[in-house]
Amino acid sequence: MGTRHGQDFYGYEWVHVYESARTGAFRVLAPLRDEGVIDGWGIGVNRVEPRRTASNRSR
């Protein structure tokens, strides 16, 4: 069986992984999108909790 990623892989540790991305990659990708260097970016998730967290924080 292959390695599974996402919340199922990290369990409740997904919160720490998400925070690492939010304070790192998100801060780099957002200005690149705003400057037109990239069209957009997103996150891939297996469960609704990380998507809901990202959506709530973007408001």
N, C-alpha and C positions, 0 to 999 in steps of 0.2 A: 504494500500500500504506500502511496506517495505521501509526502509531507503536506499537511493542510495548513493554510494560512488564514488570517482573518480572526474574528472574534472566537470562533470555534477552536482555533489553534491556541490563541493567547488566553482564553477564558476571560476572567475579569481584568487581566493585565492589558487588554485592548485599550483601556483608558490611558495608561502610561504611554503606549505606542502612539495613540492618537495625539496626546499632548506633545510628544516629541516631534511629530510631523507638523502640528499646528504652530509650534514655536520655531520650527526650522524651515521645512520645505514650503509650507503655506506662505510664510513671510517673503520667500524668494519668488515664488510663482505668481503671487498676486500682482506685484509691480510689473513683471514681465507681461502678464495679460493686459494690464492697464496701458502699457507702452506699445502694445500691438506686436510685441516680439513673438508671442504665442497667442493662438485664438482662444484658448481656454484650458482648464485643467479640472480634474475631479478626483474622487476617491472611489476605490472599489471595496465594497463591504459584503459580508455574508449575512449579516443580521441587521435589524432595523435600528438598534440602539446607537451604533456609531453614526448612521445616517441622520437620525433625529438629533444627536448631539451637534453634528456639523451644521445642520439646518438652523437649529436654535441659536448657535453662536454667530451665524452669519447675519442675523437680523440686527 
